[in-house]
């Protein structure tokens, strides 16, 4: 077994929590149950990793087998990576039967024709998710197994979740291979990003209960307290206002927890209005703005603004509709014929 493969397997085992090493090796299936029984999983992890490497060497493991173990680890711990959502589109409404073997063949052929030194591994899961691991090299260097890209493609949907490697220059190659292998026409980033892969799936597959309705706050005078109000009336007014905020917040965001979204952005375009006499602008051009949101838990942070008294309830739809706006972003741009940064198949 190659020394680089042995070192990679050793490091992968060291990443796994001690009480999960045996079960993860069993899912891997490369070592027999009899071989696993020879390992003392109660010793220090370094010794466990060395024992695993010795058994893998006896089985003549190569980088393809090692890559499968890495896929299993990332599937169990997807939050270790940052994921972005991409959406693919077809030119027509035609539907085709998905062929996994054909998809793998086309994907590998496209990447390997563009870049000779690349390692590609696949693993299918029961929810129609295909996990793809890509280790990138250069024309003169072997693939770096420690800087990999991960792709999760649900074959019954147009959505792809990508955790890109440090080498961003390889992203166009990856997107082009996905488009050609899956028989789509183009692919574009949805501008949603998070460590939580499951939360991103909840958003694009609409598997959570957030409502996207527009609410109009009551006029300010309705909330004013009359000068002659007593302390009891003030307390009751505050209580009623808190109940209203909770009710509106529940109607906007739903009862359940929000998907864990860490990044979102969309573009605003509006006309700048000013007094014609001031002559601020020589030309009447639209005012354009790129709005970006960052937070460890963006939707829960927005949900907490009104109850905390930081913002009025209900929040502006520009905030509460971030996931919906990301889904509608491409429909709007498609009508305008604006596709910067897209990857189109030949």
Secondary structure, DSSP 8 states (H G I E B T S, - for coil): --HHHHHHHHHHHHHS-GGGHHHHHHHH-SS-HHHHTTS-TTS-HHHHHHHHHHHHHHTT--HHHHHHHHHHHHHHTGGGS-EEEEEEE-SSS------HHHHHHHHHHHHHHH-SSEEEEEEE-TTSEEEEEEEE-BTTB---TTSEEEEEEETTSSEEEEE--S-GGGHHHHHHHHHHHTT-SEEEEEEEEES-HHHHHHHHTT-S-----------HHHH---TT--HHHHHHHHHHHHHHHHHHHHHHH-SS------EEEEEEEEE----TTT---SS--EEEEEEEEE-TTHHHHHHHHHHTTSS-SS--HHHHTHHHHHHHHHHHHHHHT--TT-EE--
